[in-house]
Amino acid sequence: MSHTFEEIVDLPGSAGQAQQRPGAEAEAAVLGACLMASPGGFDPIAAAAAVLGDQDRDFAEPHHGVIWQAVLALHARSRPTGVPMVEAELRSTGDLERVGGLVRLSQIAHQACSPGEAEHYAHLVHGYARQRRYEQTLVRGMQMARQADPSAVNGLIAAHQAELEHLAADQGPEQAGLFGKFHEGLQEHLDTLEHPVIASAITGLTDLDMVLKMRPGNMILVAARPAMGKSALTLGIALANAGSDRPTLVHSLEMGKAEVTNRVLSSQARVGLHHLTDGGPAITEDDWSRIARRLPDLDSLPLWMDYTARVTPHLVRTRIKHIVRTTGRVPLVVIDYIQLMETDQRNSRQTAYERVSEVSRELKIIAEETGAVIVCCAQLNRGSENREGKLPQTSDLRDSGQLEQDASAVILLHREDAYDKASPRAGESDLIVSKNRGGVCCTVTVAHQFHYSRLRDMHKT
């Protein structure tokens, strides 16, 4: 049955109703258990706080939230939390009359659940709170839809979806076992050590894969000065990963669809990139034959491309979720490049430093929450060009030091022949692994074949 906006606002449980809200009885049961807690026995306050946290945001009845704060304040000072002590605490803060006085505290104490049930009722309280927030989010969405400018609908949908996803991710302070004593789950972890760690993604470069074990939740930076081969390396990583039947997503902010497609065809079919760029007679019959032989393999690649000009962390999360729904597996994500991304807030007053810092932190959170490996291209400043040997350093990362902090690994690209055309190392690229939380830092040398828009292992050239 459908409802109008006005009817939805008046549905049971809406903010406008004065009657006792759903969940109030569960709140009283939890608070009552805290008021009846006995020293030396099971601690219902700690059990409830693991679910509800140290805020009062989950309580539907305002006076219940005030009592909860008083209980937590006493508990933090290792003081008893019986009715007389809570009454004194509320009197000292001037909140006693606000909660209904001693009479209301006594009534709540008589509604107590058993101490062992406090956690169960706390989950019920949290569930009702999430339900209320869900209803409020839907109402706000309908209000925005009614007032929306038709040209801004896509932005409003994205904002509403972001709010829903944030709500869906709220599992409470307990966060599915992320908090607990060290020994919990230790034996299970020891059991996993008996098996070799298998990387969730590959680069396709043998020596680099030996050094860099890409694991779920990793954010990896590939950084260099312009025209050093960042896009060739990361697109090659995407193609190698997809070629191993692993889902892969590429966000190309710097290059359009035609340019990326030409690079993929050049790399996979070994057709000169300049032939494809020029088109027409420049593409020989042999080129067409090479492309035709590779088309079946390209058709079957689990490779998704996104050429959206405005890419935000929220869009990255949305694309990851789409691929997970489609394939049942988390993709490797390549972003070319991170300094071109925008924040979800659209804050015109943000400096470049603030914007990149926020994007970096959000991408790291997305990687950890989804289990994706995110590989980001990043630009370096001119610091290396004034340095002897022109070798780049991690400190050369442009716009934000947050990038270095959030990255699980940093790969810096360097080519001697970019600065010295007569270099005896012409055709070689150094992949300087300057940060690597999962392994050693070292330099991996590969061959660059930019006429095919790719980098290759030295022994395969």
Secondary structure, 3 states (H helix, E strand, C coil): CCCCHHHHHCCCCCCCCCCCCCCHHHHHHHHHHHHCCCCCCCCHHHHHHHHHCCCCCCCCCHHHHHHHHHHHHHHHCCCCCCHHHHHHHHHHHCCCHHHCHHHHHHHHHHCCCCHHHHHHHHHHHHHHHHHHHHHHHHHHHHHHHHHCCHHHHHHHHHHHHHHHHHHHCCCCCCHHHCCCCCCCCHHHHHHHCCCCCCCCECCCCHHHHHHCCECCCCEEEEEECCCCCHHHHHHHHHHHHHHCCCCEEEEECCCCHHHHHHHHHHHHHCCCHHHHHHCHHHCCHHHHHHHHHHHHHHHCCCEEEECCCCCCHHHHHHHHHHHHHHHCCCCEEEEECHHHCCCCCCCCCCCHHHHHHHHHHHHHHHHHHHCCEEEEEEEECHHHHHCHHHCCCHHHECCCCHHHHHCCEEEEEECHHHCCCCCCCCCEEEEEEEEECCCCCCEEEEEEEHHHCEEEEHHHC
